[in-house]
Amino acid sequence: MLRCATAMLALLAALPALAQREMYPKKEGVPQPLQWHTLPSWMSIDMELRGRLEDQTALNYVNDKERMYVLTRARGGLTVRPLSWLTGYLQFQDTHALGLPLRDVAANQRDVFDLRQGYLNFHYKPLQFIAGRQELKFGDERVVGISDWTNNSRTWDGFNLRVGDKNRVDIFSTSVVTVHPTSLDTHGAGLTFHGVEANLTTVVPKTTIAPFVLVRAVPRVTSQQKIAGTETEVTFGSYYETKLPFGFDSSGTGDLQRGSYSNDSIHAGAAIIRGGYAIGTVPLKPHIEGEYDYATGNPHTNAQRIGTYDQQYPSNHNAFGLVDLFGFQNIKQDRLNFSLAPSTNFLLLFQGSSLHVASTRDGVYSSSAASVVTAPTAGFAHDGIGSEFDASAKYIFHKSLVTNVGLGHFFPGYVMTSTSHRAPLTLAYFQLTYRFKVDKDAAAAK
């Protein structure tokens, strides 16, 4: 592990300056434009190749389980434009976790040659109607996103009506796709995830506002009292991002959840707020940002009320540290982010965070919303989950080859050390991503 981490830190210092300031979840770089003169003008081909070497000192947070492995991802897409108002798209995906025994491969790491996207887009400005398997990405993806850092990433089956351009509204009815590593991916019974999301970029100067209402409707769940029933959960709130005078900026999300879970009621909520300051007139363009995240837990003061926030379908990578141990449920985070941008194609990011449970009577949840640590009946004596320090960098070579390097260390706190999850965890990674697009002529490829 030490050799791997040392090599990655050396790479951080040695590589030439070449990535944009934004980090995850934004997909950086552009597909390299290629020409194939015999290709019909109404057809395009795209390809993405990605490989990531990871080294963890405690895989799945298990003591003395160091693993080094390579996550590979190949995607290929075909776009057809048979009519001026109709576009079709198909995308395959093939992902593997090389070097990991099958028993250690997570659900989001392996999917052998499967259909990832397949949809028809009926468009006549300012309207688009997208039907089929597709991506949903709203705001900064902390509520709804594709989780692109994971090897498989997320898609939905269903319908999306989009109205507008710079200011737009999405109205969708979908069901998230479940990945089956060795068979065709499917979604559950019926359409279970619905919503309306607006993206307003010109209403307030230098500000984006994205209000949303999301509805999860699940036909069969079991309540805390072991009573079977249905779930109807409504999440309503907004994302915002703004540039303020004198180099200041801010962004965040706030939402509330209400509804029913069989015979239980749902009362939960979450908030994210960031405030930053950039010095654009000095070398390296330093930017410092404070961040606070809060998602409610269940205090168990009412036997028929659920207070644990449902994180929906977020892009959780680096939301609570690079080690990606935790999800946005029953958690509080204080975080400091410091970035340097020597050029438009080179970014260094340093982060430190302190993590706590929001309610000591609720447990700790993973980034996939699974229970990691269950609270004792009387609750935890202290709320400290732990702290983390991370360093990462992104470089873009010749616009289309993206390099990511990162090193993160999690220091467990009382909540974790009071259980079997005692091990500190260090994660190091090195990733390369290359994308290209093939068209009949160069102008179309760009």
Buried (B, 14 or more C-beta within 10 A) or exposed (E): BEEBBEBBBEBBEEBEBBBBBEBBBEBBBBBBBBEBEEBEEEBBBBBBBBBBBBBBBBBBBBEEEEBBBBBBBBBBBBBBBEEEEEBBBBBBBBBBBEEBEEEBBBBBBBBEEBBBBBBBBBBEEEEBBBBBBBBBBBBBBBBBBBBBBBBBBBBBBBBBBBBBEEBBBBBBBBBBBEBEBEEEBEBBEEBBBBBBBBBBBEEEEEBBBBBBBBBBBBEEBEBBEEEEBEBBBBBBBBBBBBBEEEEEBBBBBBBBBBBBBBEBEBBBBBBBBBBBBBEEEEEEBBBBBEBBBBBBBBBBEEEEBBBBBBBBBBBBBBBBBBBBBBBBBBBBBBBEBBBBBBBEBBBBBBBBBBBBBBBBBBBBBBBBBEEBBEBEEEBBEEBBBBBBBBBBBBBBBEBBBBBBBBBBBBBBBBBBBBBEBEBBBBBBBBBBBBBBBBBBEEEBBE
